[in-house]
Amino acid sequence: MKNSYNDLSYEELISTRESLQNEYRDTRFNMVVGHVDNPLALRTLRRRLARLNTIIHEHDTRIRQR
């Protein structure tokens, strides 16, 4: 899962980030309400978002080529 974001284009990275942010928000809400099956899901989502944000930032600063 760690390296699967390297093959995506910039637009795909942005759309993936938006969907992960929505999933993260829903999971956080469900944790507050108390209906989460996997309590580690929040941590993994947060880390996946961080990886995506890093790759997007590298594209923005031209460290990675589009």
Secondary structure, DSSP 8 states (H G I E B T S, - for coil): -TTTTTTS-HHHHHHHHHHHHHHHHHHHHHHHHT--S-TTHHHHHHHHHHHHHHHHHHHHTTSS--
